[in-house]
């Protein structure tokens, strides 16, 4: 599929074939494809909890309005946005800085500038911290769904869940926020796929004030 086909054919599928698993190599491939997503300063403040065991998915389902697709899908992921993903001393921040030095795009003398720039942009208050982590994790999540579709895998993003309960059930550290869950699998062909929903057009989207 070319990109236009991927965008047009990606649907939020409600019914997955529980008897058709996703090959683990494809799960790894779609995550690695999505890892190419752009992010602020290339800080990549995202992580995933990948659930494939029925028991784990049922635990999550209880925290997610008992949506059957959470457990019916062969793979369900908890998307994590790292609120500390721009902090000095963070493992990824240091890796990014060192890789920039290797690439010749930064020097060691720019460390203080790099820290100050991140803090001024993202560390002003709770809103800017949350915006930093969630917008970047959102980019990654969308890329993940497009990557899946390119491999013939369907998906469904979900925000119908109890954030606190999921955090507790899966022992997720407090520096993370969960912007969404995503179920992945193959559409259950015994079900009917509804017609595509209405979408805004160009003239609805482009505005000027």
N, C-alpha and C positions, 0 to 999 in steps of 0.2 A: 504493500500500500504506500502511495505517496502521502505527503503530509495533509493535503486537503482531504483525502479519503479518511485518514486517521481522525482528523478533527470532526468530520461529518458523521462518521460511523461510531465514534465513542458515545456510549449511552450509559446512564446510571441504571444498571441492571438490578432488578429486584429479586430475580430467581436464578440461582446457580445450580448446576448439576453437581450434586454431592458425591457422585460416583466417578467424576472425572477430575483427577488431581492435576495440579500444575507441577511439571517437572522442576525439581529444585534448581537445576541449571538455568531455567528460564526466570525464576524468581531472582537469582543472583544477577542475571543479565539485565533485567529491567531496572534493578536498583543501581547497577553500574552505569546504565544509560542515563538514568535520572541524575546521577551524581555530577553530570556535566552542566547542570543548572547554574546560571549565574547567581551570585549572591553578593551582598555588601562586603567590599574589600576581600571578596573570595573567602569569607569566614565560615560559610557552610554550617550555620547553626541549626542543624537538623539531625535527628536520629530516628530509628525505627525499632519498634518491637514487633517481630514477625511471629504470628501465631499460626501453627499448623495442626497442633494437637486438639482434638475435639474437646477435651476437658478444659483447656485454656480458653478456647473460643466460647464455650458455654459460660464460663466465669465472666467473660467480657459481655456476653449477650445480656446477662442479668443486670449489668450496669448501663445497658444501651437500649432501654425501653423494650427489652425482650424482642428485638428485631431478629427474625429467624435467619436472615441472610448473614448475620454475623457468624453464626456457626455452620450454616449450610455451605458457605463459600470455602473452598479448600485452603485459602490463605486470607487471613485478615490482619491488617497492620494498624498499629497505634503510631500515629505520626507525632513526633516530639519536637517542639520548638525550644531551643536552649536559650533561656533568658540571660545566661552568663557567657554566651558565645562570643562576646567582644571584650571580656574582662582580661586584663593583664594576668599572665600566668596560666591562662587556659591552654590546654594541650594543643588544640587546633589553631589558636591564635599564634602560638609560638611556631608551630609547623609552617603556617602560612608565611610568617615573617622570614623564617630561615629559607623557605623555597624562593621567596622574592629576592633574597640575597644571592642565592645560587643562580637565579635567572638574570641577575644584574639590574633588576628594577628597583631595588632598594639597597641601602648600605646600613651597616650596624649603627652609624651615626644618626639614622632616622628613627630609631626605636622610640625615643621620647615623642617625636612628632606623630608617629603612628598611634601611640597610646592616647595622646591628647586629642587627635582627630576622631578616634573611635568614641572616646568619652563624651566629647562635645556633641557628636551627632546622635548617639544612641543612649547616653546615660543621663540625660537631663532629668527625667522623672519616670514614674512607672509606665506612663503611656508610651514614651519613646522606646523604653526597653521592650515592652510587649509588641510594639509595632515592628521593631527590628527582628525579633525572633519569629513572629507569626507571618510577616510578609515573606520572609525568606523561606520558611518552612512551607508556606503556601505555594511558592514557585516550584519547590521540589516536589510537592504532592501532585501538582498538575502534570509536571513532567513525568512523574511515575505512572500516572494513568495513561498518558499518551504513549509512553514506552511500552506499557502492557498491551495497549491496543495494537501497536505495531507488531507485536508478537502473537496476536490473535487472542489475547486474554481480556476479558471484560472486567468491569469494576463498578463500584458504587461508593462514593464518598458520603460520610455520615457525620453530622454534628448533633444527632439526637442521643446524647449519653450524659451520664452524671460524671462530671469532671473529677470531683473529689473522690468518688467511689472507684473510678478507674485508677487514679493515682495510688490509692490505698491498696487495692486488690493486686496491683502489679508492682508494688514497692518502688514507684517512680520517684526519684529525688525531687526536691522542691524547686530546683533551678529550672525544671522543665514545665512547659505548658503544652496541653494537648489541643491543637487546633481542629483536628478531625481524626476519624477512623476511616479506613478504606478496606472494603471487601474486594477480593480478586478471585476470579474463576472463569468458568465457561457457562454461557447462558443455557438455562434449562429449556431445550427445544420443545418440551411438552407444554410450555407456557406461551402466552402471547405477549409480544413486545408492543407496547402502546406506540402510537404515532409520536414523532419528535415534538417536543414542546416549543411554544412560541419563543422566539428570540428577538431582542432589539435589533433594529437595522442601523445602518450607518447614520442616517439622519436623527435617529433616537439617541445614539451614543455620543456623537460629536456636539459639544455645546460651547457657548461663549457667554461670558457674563460682563 
